[in-house]
Amino acid sequence: MSVTYEPIHWTTHKKRYDRILLGLVFGYLSVFIGLQAWIYPQSTFETNTIRATGTLAFFLLHLTLCIGPLCRLDRRLLPLLYNRRHLGVTVFLLGGVHGVFSLLQFHSQGNAGLFVSLFSTNTAYHSFAGFPFQVLGFFALVILFLMAATSHDFWLHNLTPRVWKRLHMLVYLAYALLLMHVMLGVVQLEKSPALIGLTGIGLFSVVGLHVTAALRQMRLDRLAERPAGKPEDEGFVYACQVTEIPNNCAKMLMINDQNIALFKYGNKLSAVHNLCRHQNGPLSEGRIIDGCITCPWHGYQYLPGNGQSPPPFRERLNTYDVLLRGQSVYVHPKPYPEGTERPPAIIPAAPDDDNLFI
């Protein structure tokens, strides 16, 4: 988190990540262009650049789409998620170079303008196999540009998280367009079984990881579901035993469609809405650091007792009532307005099963 907006909030980890990314990008481009010039000496520098940037951008887009589900399956990969937007911007920049060189090589020699030529050279819009694949790549690049231009938290804050998230979900439309762009281009020009096979492997990886992560999350949600509370409990629903929650950690609960994170810190228990206000990160997978719930995705923080971000930040979460009966923890699924202070349940040194602690 940062008090003011910076073009890039450089940290040691971020600098290391970007140095590795840039090194791999320039290394790939150098090796690819060099090999193409050696194997196909008749190819021009422009052609080699088009192929190098296009293949690398398409590969990095696959990697970008796979990071999310991979982090859901293995928390050790979370550092990749922290800087995923840098990877997305890199995809756009490579795609932009690929698109500019393609326009100049294939559409700058005629009398028509570049974009007129792009949309009018191939007019087989009625044909699936002969569809103008370059047009698909153009619209995919427009989407990637919108995402790269709005990747900063300044836009996330001003567009609101919901609108920003919906805008960035267009990456899947861009991927579908690029998938068709590549496949139609291969079929119409390259006719390479190897390229078709590699594209199929990429698609299978993206879809397979998303389905696997979704099924795992559904299983966790079912495990976190709790039955309706008994009337004598006044709407409270049994959550777990105190000993099931490690100190400064949380347990995720799904009660009456409420996604709740139940935190234990010291001798206290508090419950807040589980989704971070930044990008809906799972707070229950984070920890309490320096007295604040800390989102595992990007480090946004909230006070466990009231769900408020510490000043000067203004993000707020819904809060819930928690009670303790002996070693059994109960949570009321009715949310309080965002930022409402609620007293934590106190864990006594020697709990009495006959008493109710709120």
ROKOL-532883 format. One record per residue (C-alpha): x, y, z; residue number from 1; residue in one letter. Coordinates in Angstrom, 3 decimals. Layout:
<pts>
{{X Y Z} NUM "A"}
...
</pts>
This chain:
<pts>
{{0.000 0.000 0.000} 1 "M"}
{{1.126 3.566 -0.627} 2 "S"}
{{-0.222 6.927 0.556} 3 "V"}
{{0.365 8.591 -2.815} 4 "T"}
{{0.185 7.283 -6.371} 5 "Y"}
{{3.537 6.605 -8.011} 6 "E"}
{{4.092 5.560 -11.652} 7 "P"}
{{5.715 2.388 -10.283} 8 "I"}
{{6.161 1.702 -6.576} 9 "H"}
{{9.655 0.237 -6.802} 10 "W"}
{{10.601 -2.313 -4.189} 11 "T"}
{{13.621 -4.616 -4.028} 12 "T"}
{{11.439 -7.564 -5.006} 13 "H"}
{{9.828 -5.645 -7.879} 14 "K"}
{{13.204 -4.498 -9.218} 15 "K"}
{{14.511 -8.064 -9.159} 16 "R"}
{{11.360 -9.335 -10.867} 17 "Y"}
{{11.553 -6.716 -13.621} 18 "D"}
{{15.273 -7.257 -14.210} 19 "R"}
{{14.669 -10.982 -14.669} 20 "I"}
{{11.682 -10.332 -16.940} 21 "L"}
{{13.545 -7.830 -19.132} 22 "L"}
{{16.571 -10.110 -19.305} 23 "G"}
{{14.443 -13.033 -20.457} 24 "L"}
{{12.610 -10.855 -23.006} 25 "V"}
{{15.756 -9.455 -24.598} 26 "F"}
{{17.444 -12.854 -24.422} 27 "G"}
{{14.540 -14.559 -26.207} 28 "Y"}
{{14.291 -11.868 -28.887} 29 "L"}
{{18.044 -11.932 -29.542} 30 "S"}
{{18.255 -15.711 -29.787} 31 "V"}
{{15.059 -16.039 -31.866} 32 "F"}
{{16.009 -13.324 -34.360} 33 "I"}
{{19.571 -14.657 -34.577} 34 "G"}
{{18.427 -18.224 -35.251} 35 "L"}
{{15.873 -17.075 -37.808} 36 "Q"}
{{18.543 -15.058 -39.653} 37 "A"}
{{20.869 -18.087 -39.650} 38 "W"}
{{18.310 -20.751 -40.624} 39 "I"}
{{16.384 -18.531 -43.067} 40 "Y"}
{{18.947 -16.044 -44.449} 41 "P"}
{{16.395 -14.815 -46.977} 42 "Q"}
{{14.122 -13.506 -44.191} 43 "S"}
{{14.171 -9.793 -43.511} 44 "T"}
{{14.815 -8.237 -40.103} 45 "F"}
{{11.191 -7.035 -40.062} 46 "E"}
{{9.880 -10.566 -40.654} 47 "T"}
{{12.072 -12.013 -37.930} 48 "N"}
{{10.989 -9.294 -35.507} 49 "T"}
{{7.328 -9.957 -36.274} 50 "I"}
{{7.760 -13.643 -35.517} 51 "R"}
{{9.892 -13.100 -32.413} 52 "A"}
{{7.640 -10.543 -30.748} 53 "T"}
{{4.465 -12.375 -31.748} 54 "G"}
{{5.521 -15.739 -30.345} 55 "T"}
{{6.895 -14.214 -27.134} 56 "L"}
{{3.802 -12.063 -26.532} 57 "A"}
{{1.528 -15.065 -27.051} 58 "F"}
{{3.594 -17.209 -24.673} 59 "F"}
{{3.685 -14.496 -21.988} 60 "L"}
{{-0.081 -14.046 -22.305} 61 "L"}
{{-0.483 -17.745 -21.524} 62 "H"}
{{1.798 -17.320 -18.522} 63 "L"}
{{-0.168 -14.283 -17.347} 64 "T"}
{{-3.453 -16.197 -17.517} 65 "L"}
{{-1.970 -19.185 -15.685} 66 "C"}
{{-0.536 -17.236 -12.730} 67 "I"}
{{-3.928 -16.735 -11.054} 68 "G"}
{{-4.983 -20.406 -10.864} 69 "P"}
{{-1.413 -21.507 -10.106} 70 "L"}
{{-1.368 -19.239 -7.038} 71 "C"}
{{-4.668 -20.697 -5.900} 72 "R"}
{{-3.137 -24.164 -6.133} 73 "L"}
{{0.256 -23.318 -4.602} 74 "D"}
{{0.734 -20.282 -2.342} 75 "R"}
{{4.507 -20.338 -2.933} 76 "R"}
{{3.822 -18.751 -6.333} 77 "L"}
{{2.142 -15.663 -4.836} 78 "L"}
{{5.183 -13.421 -5.565} 79 "P"}
{{4.371 -13.848 -9.266} 80 "L"}
{{0.882 -12.488 -8.628} 81 "L"}
{{2.217 -9.315 -6.974} 82 "Y"}
{{3.787 -8.219 -10.278} 83 "N"}
{{1.405 -9.772 -12.787} 84 "R"}
{{0.409 -6.359 -14.118} 85 "R"}
{{4.027 -5.742 -15.187} 86 "H"}
{{3.838 -8.954 -17.166} 87 "L"}
{{0.551 -7.822 -18.742} 88 "G"}
{{2.051 -4.479 -19.810} 89 "V"}
{{5.004 -6.362 -21.309} 90 "T"}
{{2.585 -8.493 -23.333} 91 "V"}
{{0.987 -5.341 -24.751} 92 "F"}
{{4.345 -3.732 -25.606} 93 "L"}
{{5.519 -6.846 -27.429} 94 "L"}
{{2.153 -7.139 -29.163} 95 "G"}
{{2.395 -3.477 -30.125} 96 "G"}
{{5.809 -3.959 -31.742} 97 "V"}
{{4.470 -7.046 -33.528} 98 "H"}
{{1.437 -5.101 -34.782} 99 "G"}
{{3.388 -2.034 -35.946} 100 "V"}
{{5.948 -4.095 -37.879} 101 "F"}
{{3.125 -6.160 -39.405} 102 "S"}
{{1.259 -3.044 -40.547} 103 "L"}
{{4.396 -1.548 -42.059} 104 "L"}
{{5.446 -4.742 -43.835} 105 "Q"}
{{2.072 -5.842 -45.176} 106 "F"}
{{0.009 -2.645 -45.515} 107 "H"}
{{2.330 0.281 -46.238} 108 "S"}
{{3.108 -0.353 -49.900} 109 "Q"}
{{-0.301 0.407 -51.389} 110 "G"}
{{-2.272 3.570 -52.070} 111 "N"}
{{-4.680 3.050 -49.183} 112 "A"}
{{-3.899 4.034 -45.616} 113 "G"}
{{-2.552 1.483 -43.161} 114 "L"}
{{-5.835 0.799 -41.384} 115 "F"}
{{-7.926 0.972 -44.552} 116 "V"}
{{-5.643 -1.634 -46.057} 117 "S"}
{{-5.832 -3.753 -42.889} 118 "L"}
{{-9.621 -4.003 -43.055} 119 "F"}
{{-10.048 -4.139 -46.844} 120 "S"}
{{-7.202 -6.323 -48.146} 121 "T"}
{{-8.947 -9.528 -47.126} 122 "N"}
{{-12.725 -9.235 -47.211} 123 "T"}
{{-13.589 -12.904 -46.643} 124 "A"}
{{-15.492 -12.057 -43.477} 125 "Y"}
{{-18.113 -14.652 -44.393} 126 "H"}
{{-15.560 -17.492 -44.416} 127 "S"}
{{-14.314 -19.196 -41.271} 128 "F"}
{{-11.095 -20.651 -42.691} 129 "A"}
{{-10.376 -17.570 -44.795} 130 "G"}
{{-11.388 -14.949 -42.186} 131 "F"}
{{-8.961 -11.970 -42.080} 132 "P"}
{{-6.935 -13.045 -39.042} 133 "F"}
{{-5.027 -9.759 -38.850} 134 "Q"}
{{-8.249 -7.954 -37.940} 135 "V"}
{{-8.662 -10.274 -34.945} 136 "L"}
{{-5.159 -9.427 -33.795} 137 "G"}
{{-5.914 -5.703 -34.128} 138 "F"}
{{-8.943 -5.845 -31.829} 139 "F"}
{{-7.076 -8.037 -29.350} 140 "A"}
{{-4.307 -5.427 -29.255} 141 "L"}
{{-6.874 -2.679 -28.580} 142 "V"}
{{-8.100 -4.628 -25.534} 143 "I"}
{{-4.541 -5.195 -24.311} 144 "L"}
{{-3.881 -1.469 -24.698} 145 "F"}
{{-6.913 -0.579 -22.571} 146 "L"}
{{-5.765 -2.992 -19.901} 147 "M"}
{{-2.174 -1.745 -19.930} 148 "A"}
{{-3.277 1.911 -19.868} 149 "A"}
{{-5.539 1.307 -16.849} 150 "T"}
{{-3.267 -1.111 -14.977} 151 "S"}
{{-2.229 1.426 -12.340} 152 "H"}
{{-4.050 1.635 -8.999} 153 "D"}
{{-5.007 5.229 -9.840} 154 "F"}
{{-7.451 3.868 -12.417} 155 "W"}
{{-8.570 1.042 -10.166} 156 "L"}
{{-9.526 3.591 -7.494} 157 "H"}
{{-11.247 6.055 -9.836} 158 "N"}
{{-13.062 3.499 -11.981} 159 "L"}
{{-14.047 1.590 -8.779} 160 "T"}
{{-12.825 -1.991 -8.226} 161 "P"}
{{-15.953 -3.520 -9.780} 162 "R"}
{{-15.695 -1.597 -13.076} 163 "V"}
{{-11.906 -2.056 -13.186} 164 "W"}
{{-12.231 -5.787 -12.631} 165 "K"}
{{-14.834 -6.147 -15.380} 166 "R"}
{{-12.643 -4.185 -17.767} 167 "L"}
{{-9.649 -6.400 -17.046} 168 "H"}
{{-11.706 -9.560 -17.427} 169 "M"}
{{-11.671 -8.657 -21.133} 170 "L"}
{{-8.262 -10.319 -21.192} 171 "V"}
{{-10.121 -13.575 -21.848} 172 "Y"}
{{-11.793 -12.043 -24.914} 173 "L"}
{{-8.384 -10.811 -26.063} 174 "A"}
{{-7.001 -14.316 -25.566} 175 "Y"}
{{-9.825 -15.847 -27.611} 176 "A"}
{{-9.225 -13.341 -30.420} 177 "L"}
{{-5.488 -13.998 -30.376} 178 "L"}
{{-6.064 -17.739 -30.338} 179 "L"}
{{-8.131 -17.414 -33.522} 180 "M"}
{{-5.600 -14.925 -34.927} 181 "H"}
{{-2.764 -17.410 -34.459} 182 "V"}
{{-4.653 -20.494 -35.611} 183 "M"}
{{-6.039 -18.847 -38.734} 184 "L"}
{{-2.648 -17.348 -39.505} 185 "G"}
{{-0.986 -20.741 -39.160} 186 "V"}
{{-3.641 -22.440 -41.286} 187 "V"}
{{-3.567 -19.762 -43.998} 188 "Q"}
{{0.183 -19.081 -44.099} 189 "L"}
{{2.439 -21.405 -42.107} 190 "E"}
{{0.547 -24.737 -42.244} 191 "K"}
{{2.789 -26.008 -39.439} 192 "S"}
{{1.542 -28.992 -37.350} 193 "P"}
{{4.093 -28.087 -34.658} 194 "A"}
{{2.675 -24.586 -34.217} 195 "L"}
{{-0.868 -25.950 -34.135} 196 "I"}
{{0.159 -28.497 -31.514} 197 "G"}
{{1.923 -25.919 -29.323} 198 "L"}
{{-1.100 -23.635 -29.504} 199 "T"}
{{-3.331 -26.529 -28.455} 200 "G"}
{{-1.046 -27.298 -25.504} 201 "I"}
{{-1.248 -23.639 -24.429} 202 "G"}
{{-5.041 -23.637 -24.608} 203 "L"}
{{-5.252 -26.922 -22.694} 204 "F"}
{{-2.940 -25.528 -19.987} 205 "S"}
{{-4.946 -22.334 -19.496} 206 "V"}
{{-8.330 -24.073 -19.432} 207 "V"}
{{-7.091 -27.010 -17.368} 208 "G"}
{{-5.519 -24.851 -14.652} 209 "L"}
{{-8.601 -22.634 -14.367} 210 "H"}
{{-10.924 -25.633 -14.098} 211 "V"}
{{-8.674 -27.325 -11.531} 212 "T"}
{{-8.437 -24.185 -9.402} 213 "A"}
{{-12.209 -23.633 -9.637} 214 "A"}
{{-12.963 -27.203 -8.551} 215 "L"}
{{-10.562 -26.877 -5.629} 216 "R"}
{{-12.177 -23.616 -4.540} 217 "Q"}
{{-15.642 -25.175 -4.795} 218 "M"}
{{-14.465 -28.003 -2.549} 219 "R"}
{{-13.056 -25.505 -0.032} 220 "L"}
{{-16.289 -23.507 -0.130} 221 "D"}
{{-18.306 -26.634 0.623} 222 "R"}
{{-16.022 -27.454 3.528} 223 "L"}
{{-16.429 -23.894 4.810} 224 "A"}
{{-20.245 -23.951 4.644} 225 "E"}
{{-22.021 -24.009 7.990} 226 "R"}
{{-25.611 -25.080 8.750} 227 "P"}
{{-28.172 -22.583 9.927} 228 "A"}
{{-27.850 -21.549 13.586} 229 "G"}
{{-30.135 -22.838 16.284} 230 "K"}
{{-32.896 -20.506 17.523} 231 "P"}
{{-31.375 -20.416 21.015} 232 "E"}
{{-28.156 -19.126 19.520} 233 "D"}
{{-30.030 -16.053 18.192} 234 "E"}
{{-28.837 -16.589 14.645} 235 "G"}
{{-25.242 -17.464 15.488} 236 "F"}
{{-23.750 -20.312 13.481} 237 "V"}
{{-21.102 -22.716 14.692} 238 "Y"}
{{-17.778 -22.005 12.976} 239 "A"}
{{-15.041 -24.123 14.536} 240 "C"}
{{-13.029 -24.823 17.653} 241 "Q"}
{{-10.611 -22.164 18.863} 242 "V"}
{{-7.698 -24.546 18.409} 243 "T"}
{{-8.458 -24.935 14.687} 244 "E"}
{{-7.248 -21.395 13.948} 245 "I"}
{{-3.489 -20.700 14.217} 246 "P"}
{{-2.598 -17.431 15.924} 247 "N"}
{{-2.605 -14.388 13.590} 248 "N"}
{{-4.333 -16.483 10.919} 249 "C"}
{{-7.919 -17.023 9.776} 250 "A"}
{{-10.507 -19.606 8.854} 251 "K"}
{{-12.756 -19.047 5.846} 252 "M"}
{{-16.491 -19.510 6.408} 253 "L"}
{{-19.408 -19.598 3.974} 254 "M"}
{{-22.620 -18.870 5.900} 255 "I"}
{{-25.873 -17.884 4.169} 256 "N"}
{{-23.921 -16.730 1.090} 257 "D"}
{{-21.659 -14.598 3.281} 258 "Q"}
{{-17.933 -15.115 2.618} 259 "N"}
{{-16.350 -14.515 6.028} 260 "I"}
{{-12.781 -14.537 7.351} 261 "A"}
{{-12.603 -15.420 11.057} 262 "L"}
{{-9.292 -14.198 12.533} 263 "F"}
{{-7.580 -15.210 15.749} 264 "K"}
{{-4.997 -12.794 17.137} 265 "Y"}
{{-3.638 -13.104 20.633} 266 "G"}
{{-6.638 -13.876 22.847} 267 "N"}
{{-9.162 -12.287 20.473} 268 "K"}
{{-11.438 -13.438 17.647} 269 "L"}
{{-12.903 -11.108 14.994} 270 "S"}
{{-14.719 -11.684 11.703} 271 "A"}
{{-14.694 -9.541 8.553} 272 "V"}
{{-15.771 -9.954 4.934} 273 "H"}
{{-13.270 -12.230 3.223} 274 "N"}
{{-12.753 -10.257 -0.009} 275 "L"}
{{-10.201 -7.452 -0.124} 276 "C"}
{{-11.535 -4.131 -1.414} 277 "R"}
{{-8.561 -3.811 -3.760} 278 "H"}
{{-8.977 -6.770 -6.112} 279 "Q"}
{{-11.117 -9.235 -4.142} 280 "N"}
{{-8.089 -11.025 -2.741} 281 "G"}
{{-8.848 -13.799 -0.180} 282 "P"}
{{-8.095 -12.197 3.186} 283 "L"}
{{-8.488 -15.535 4.969} 284 "S"}
{{-5.323 -16.684 3.209} 285 "E"}
{{-3.398 -13.733 4.633} 286 "G"}
{{-2.048 -13.050 8.108} 287 "R"}
{{-2.266 -10.385 10.780} 288 "I"}
{{0.926 -8.336 10.545} 289 "I"}
{{1.613 -5.398 12.869} 290 "D"}
{{-1.928 -5.712 14.198} 291 "G"}
{{-3.557 -5.517 10.757} 292 "C"}
{{-5.148 -8.119 8.492} 293 "I"}
{{-2.817 -8.168 5.500} 294 "T"}
{{-4.082 -9.303 2.097} 295 "C"}
{{-1.822 -11.991 0.586} 296 "P"}
{{-2.185 -10.550 -2.919} 297 "W"}
{{-0.996 -6.955 -2.698} 298 "H"}
{{-0.558 -6.202 1.013} 299 "G"}
{{-3.699 -4.108 1.621} 300 "Y"}
{{-4.386 -3.933 5.362} 301 "Q"}
{{-7.432 -3.715 7.650} 302 "Y"}
{{-7.967 -3.509 11.400} 303 "L"}
{{-9.631 -6.751 12.536} 304 "P"}
{{-11.993 -5.060 15.013} 305 "G"}
{{-13.666 -2.662 12.578} 306 "N"}
{{-12.575 -3.704 9.068} 307 "G"}
{{-11.106 -0.256 8.397} 308 "Q"}
{{-7.786 0.348 6.688} 309 "S"}
{{-5.443 2.300 8.985} 310 "P"}
{{-5.343 6.063 8.215} 311 "P"}
{{-4.819 7.672 5.771} 312 "P"}
{{-6.300 4.768 3.743} 313 "F"}
{{-10.083 4.567 3.379} 314 "R"}
{{-10.893 1.003 2.328} 315 "E"}
{{-13.463 -0.703 4.599} 316 "R"}
{{-14.947 -4.170 5.092} 317 "L"}
{{-18.175 -5.519 6.529} 318 "N"}
{{-17.803 -6.872 10.056} 319 "T"}
{{-19.641 -9.664 11.910} 320 "Y"}
{{-20.411 -10.576 15.511} 321 "D"}
{{-18.394 -13.414 17.036} 322 "V"}
{{-19.098 -15.280 20.279} 323 "L"}
{{-17.288 -18.000 22.161} 324 "L"}
{{-18.900 -20.799 24.146} 325 "R"}
{{-16.199 -22.838 25.823} 326 "G"}
{{-13.833 -23.694 22.961} 327 "Q"}
{{-16.582 -23.443 20.312} 328 "S"}
{{-16.645 -20.339 18.109} 329 "V"}
{{-19.888 -18.966 16.639} 330 "Y"}
{{-20.334 -16.258 13.994} 331 "V"}
{{-23.483 -14.307 13.149} 332 "H"}
{{-23.901 -14.156 9.344} 333 "P"}
{{-25.642 -10.764 9.330} 334 "K"}
{{-23.043 -8.204 8.169} 335 "P"}
{{-22.650 -4.800 9.756} 336 "Y"}
{{-22.057 -1.758 7.517} 337 "P"}
{{-18.504 -1.438 6.253} 338 "E"}
{{-16.130 -0.158 8.910} 339 "G"}
{{-18.431 -0.835 11.883} 340 "T"}
{{-16.568 -1.454 15.140} 341 "E"}
{{-17.528 -4.777 16.745} 342 "R"}
{{-16.117 -6.069 20.044} 343 "P"}
{{-13.964 -9.166 19.560} 344 "P"}
{{-14.704 -12.448 21.311} 345 "A"}
{{-12.196 -12.869 24.134} 346 "I"}
{{-10.482 -16.206 24.637} 347 "I"}
{{-10.133 -16.666 28.415} 348 "P"}
{{-7.137 -18.342 29.993} 349 "A"}
{{-9.398 -21.033 31.502} 350 "A"}
{{-12.660 -21.161 29.516} 351 "P"}
{{-15.876 -22.178 31.255} 352 "D"}
{{-18.154 -24.244 29.004} 353 "D"}
{{-21.239 -22.889 30.777} 354 "D"}
{{-20.550 -19.239 30.036} 355 "N"}
{{-21.005 -17.196 26.890} 356 "L"}
{{-18.223 -14.801 25.874} 357 "F"}
{{-18.947 -12.076 23.317} 358 "I"}
</pts>
